[in-house]
């Protein structure tokens, strides 16, 4: 009878050791998750800020390019061959 009891105790100890290892792994994973969530929060805020700045830069850049293009086109209105077409383009852009 000592044989089966000994193997039962050994199996219980093995399972207890596995549960202990699993618990330690879970605790380490939770520590890492806290770090990951903190990092993701910072990264998300930085991504949002970068997106807003990129959008703002795109709008300002496009506005500047269009303003320069309109200024150049207005100077071309006096050119005989393309003046009429340029005048129509400038009027369309300014009306919208």
Buried (B, 14 or more C-beta within 10 A) or exposed (E): EEEEEEEEEEEEEEEEEEEEEEEEEEEEEEEEEEEEEEEEEEEEEEEEEEEEEEEEEEEEEEEEEEEEEBEEBEEBBEEEEEEEEBBEBBEEEEEE
